[in-house]
Amino acid sequence: MKKTSLIQKLEISKKEFLEISKSIIQPSIISDQKKYKTLLKKYIKLEKIVSLYEEYNNKLAYLKEINIILENDSDIEMKELATTEKYKILENLSYTEREFSNLLFSSNSKEQYTTEDYRKAVIIELRSGTGGDEACFFVEDILRMYTMYFKKSGWKYKIIHAQKGGIKGYKEIILDVNGEKGVYGNLKFESGVHRVQRIPKTESQGRVHTSAITVAVLPKVKDIEVNINLNDIKKDTFRSSGSGGQHVNKTESAVRLTHIPSKITVECQEERSQHKNFEKAISVLRSRIYQNEKEKRLKKISIKRKSLVSTGDRSVKIRTYNYPRNRVTDHRIHKSIYDLAGFMNGNIQEMINILKLAEKK
């Protein structure tokens, strides 16, 4: 299909969407349930198209900015970044145009795997909370639990960033997880505070301590979904503090990116190449900005679920791992599993399935 014809179709869809938006809130429409359901179904379909169309236009505008940088900026590194971004934008504009065709003309556009639950990739962030060294130990334990679950599920993962704890374990670790459709649909339930009750290895008197870590599961988003202006990013480089040999520790290959408008900061130091660290950091930054905007949007239109099953609120205690009683309890659904050893070995799908059922209800 020619681009001009596609744009015409999209403009028609946008106009129709705006008309339905006005009519669907009218009392006469709401009182007529049959008519209301028909319009609502159409509204939901058109909302996806219009939202994607807005992102498409933002990308076109961003492409113009990139071309200006390429023509006028004398900074060689900035030009290299702009060239990389331009290649991605052109590729994604083409991808978006195919998505439009699916949404506009496919006879089976009801489910095009466009919802978040069908995403194949996520960013998982694990951070130690209250509990000092014991919290760092528990980050490592939860990391092992997830990696064993990934192996059982046939998913692949890479460590993007890792910050070691004082004695052992991790203060923070960020993973990039990829697999078949539904990676986010399963892992989204893990976002929140994970609490552990056990006798720490450093405890000499045998007392049970309570520590906590936070887990954040962010859907990994495509470039077309989040518009990041290079001029809004502050880039810092520094020497890696982790393992990796002479090259990593003696060159400034680690990258820190700060998104000035949102003040979101991302670090990456796992690769030997500064360019590769930059690419990974940009990926994490996109996911964090997307999640940040999503949460603001949900609050604004007041449709956030009362249930905490899938809100992804990282400040809410969702699960307790009680070692003395061999029990793991999910507080959102009041479900306990008395096989903590099995759970920590990656057998977490049973709990996830129950959470899925609770969300549907």
Secondary structure, 3 states (H helix, E strand, C coil): CCHHHHHHHHHHHHHHHHHHHHHCCCHHHHHCHHHHHHHHHHHHHHHHHHHHHHHHHHHHHHHHHHHHHHHHCCCHHHHHHHHHHHHHHHHHHHHHHHHHHHHHHCCCCCCCCCCHHHCCEEEEEEEECCCCHHHHHHHHHHHHHHHHHHHHHCCEEEEEEEEECCCCCEEEEEEEEECCCCHHHHHHHHCEEEEEEECCCCCCCCCCEEEEEEEEEEECCCHHHCCCCHHHEEEEEECCCCCCHHHHHHCCCEEEEEECCCCEEEEECCCCCHHHHHHHHHHHHHHHHHHHHHHHHHHHCCCCCCCCCCCCCCCCEEEEEECCCCEEEECCCCEEECCHHHHHCCCCHHHHHHHHHHHHC
